Amino acid sequence: MCCRTNKAAAGRLSRPKFQKGFGMKVLVPVKRVIDYNVKARVKADQSGVDLANVKMSMNPFDEIAVEEAVRLKEGKEHHAAGTADEIVVVSIGPSQAQETIRTALAMGADRGILIQSDTDLEPLAVAKLLKAVVEEEKPDLVLMGKQAIDGDNNAVGQMLAALLDWPQGTFASKLEIKDGKAVVTREIDGGLQTLASTLPAVVTTDLRLNTPRYASLPNIMKAKKKEIAMKAVADYGVDTAPRLKVLKVTEPPKRSAGIKVADAAELVAKLKSEGVL
């Protein structure tokens, strides 16, 4: 991501260029996935993961994105108060994904959009749908998890930025909004890299960015009254036809049991017998 002027993107935005005293509109995509504490089970026919009677939750990386957006609005941590003035959450999934959106609303988001789909869409299809949402909502910043823990594709954020012709900052461990620019610190091999970008931009979140809050009971009750717009994939005229076919899904092989040794001498002897030493 570099600091540059994006005329094509700016032309699509009806909102004035972000500046001090003007709150941003932040769009946060979230996904409903198997809860990270649940051990996934593969279907008997190896066609995929069995989701029947399994606890579902918001993708943890998306939860971090929601938290950061709320902090931008509240002025928490290093953010100036009112950096963001509206947070819109969007999810693509079954009707049950409303629960995921409600969780984000309880954390502090303002309203939600659910694009109903009973099919698990590929990253490119998701990016195309999000592009259409961006063109309707005209946010100043798209803040999203770097990947979903179910598919681990780590692709939608990058694809969305490319489709929009927007700058991107991936794997953000720190985000600052300074002088109308997004300053992103990201972890790379051997250190940290800090980049600056014009807005609008796409930023994907990493684990060290923040620790998401637990929604309070009053906010959970308030979230029930917040708006969720129900949409269909067909509303956006996007081609979501699959380009890939899952041939087989298998569980990882079981690890063989270890052995206990009485002391260091026995450990050395065992390693020698195994040809390690």
Residue, then its C-alpha position, 0 to 999 in steps of 0.5 A: m500500500c502506498c500513499r497516492t491519489n485515487k481519482a477513480a475511487a474518489g469519483r465514486l464517493s459522494r461524501p467529501k474527502f476525509q479531513k479533521g472534523f469530518g467523521m468517516k463512514v466505515l464498512v465492516p464485512v463479517k462472516r458466520v463461521i464455526d466457533y473457534n472453540v469447536k472441533a470441526r467434523v468432516k461429513a461422512d462422504q468427505s464432501g465438506v465440514d458438517l455444520a449440523n448442530v454446531k455452535m456458530s460465531m462471528n469470525p474472530f478476525d472480523e470481530i477485531a475489525v468491528e472492535e477497531a471500527v467502534r474505537l474509531k467512533e468512540g475515540k478510544e486508544h490512539h484514535a481521536a473522538g469522532t474519527a468515524d461517525e457511522i459503522v455499517v456491518v455487512s454479511i453474506g450468508p444464511s438467514q441465521a447470519q442475522e445473529t452475527i450482525r446483531t453481535a456486531l451491532a451490540m458491540g457498537a455498529d450502527r446498522g447491518i446488511l445481510i445478503q442472503s445466500d445458502t451457498d458458501l461463495e468463493p472469495l472472488a464472488v464475495a469480493k464482487l458482492l462487497k464491491a457492489v455494496v461499497e458502491e451503494e454505501k460509499p464508505d471512506l474505509v473498509l475494515m475487515g478481517k484478514q481471513a475467515i477461519d473456515g476457508d483460510n483463503n486470505a483473499v477477499g480483502q485483496m480482491l476487493a481492493a483490486l476490484l475497487d482500484w483502492p489502496q490496501g493495508t493488509f495484516a494490520s497490527k495498528l491503525e491510525i487516521k492522520d491528516g486524511k490518511a490511513v497509517v497502517t503498521r503491519e507485521i512482516d518477516g523480521g519486523l514491522q512495516t508502516l505504510a500510509s494511504t489515501l482514503p478510501a482504502v481497504v484495511t485487513t486486521d490481524l490478531r494483535l490489532n486489539t482485543p474485542r469487547y464483550a457486548s453489555l446487556p443493555n447494548i445487546m437489547k439496543a441491538k435488537k432494535k437496530e436496522i438490518a436490511m435484507k438483500a438477495v445476491a440477485d439484487y446486485g447483478v453479480d456473477t457468483a458461479p463457482r469456479l472451483k470444485v471441492l474434490k474431498v475434505t479429510e481430517p488431519p491424520k492423528r498424531s502418534a502417542g508420545i512416550k515418557v522417559a525417566d531421565a536425560a540418559e534414557l532420552v539420549a539412548k532413545l534418540k540414538s536408537e531412533g537414529v536422531l543422534 
